[in-house]
Amino acid sequence: MPDRDPIFIVGLPRSGSTLLEQILASHSKVEGTQELPNVQQLVSIVRGRNPDPSDPRYPRILARMNAGDFMELGEKYLADTRIYRSGKPFFIDKMPNNFRHLGLIHLMLPNARIIDARREPMACCFSNLKQLFANGQEFTYSIDDIARYYRTYLELMRHWDRALPGSVLRVQHEDVVDDLEGSVRRMLDFCELDFEPQCLLFHETKRSVRTASSEQVRQAIYREDSISGGISDPGSSR
């Protein structure tokens, strides 16, 4: 069943998503890739050329599409992402902003796993505010914008919880810090993967990490008293 291959990790930047990716990518059957642009590319196709902001075609157009249309999009996604893979049965797509498109993802890849990486609001928003991203994520440039964006994210995730009950696993970063093994087992169970001890030793896994947390996920989890997040910086990882 090829549409089981992807594991989507969504949420806000600096929410702990890179840590979750590193944990799962330490499993022998899971490929860690990067923040893939492919879902957004498919959204652009569905949205059409020259979209009208006052009368957007997407997501309204989804109601007029049929199962064959969604299967075609899913096959295109899997074909286009094959370049990032080396042959493992599962792979991770860690584009945080995909939380906006979980409806489309579910329709075109109904058996894919979706994990929502969440972090305490003040810690997440402050970590975004102090991080200067190389490009994009303009909402992180002011306190008002990041607060508004965080609220919008919560509202949309509540919508997906109602529309797609049981389809999204929410992983609170603070729970991972307090109970690493329990959180790892919960994620692996959700992904229908056997427990492997190396997932607890994620900081020893050798792979390329290109987010702002690339150095942080090379460290074991520990607590610190810093107001900047209260947790060692896998704790403020993206």
ABEGO torsion letter per residue (X at the ends): XAAAABBBBBEBBGAGAAAAAAAAAABAABBBBBBBAAAAAAAAAAAEBGBBAABBAOAAAAAABBAAAAAAAAAAAAAAAAAABAGBABBBBABAAAAAAAAAAAAABAABBBBBBBBBAAAAAAAAAABBBABEGAAAABAAAAAAAAAAAAAAAAAAAAABBGABBBBBAAAAAABAAAAAAAAAAAAGBBBBAAAAAAAABBBBBABAAAAAAABBBBBBABAAGGBBAAAABX
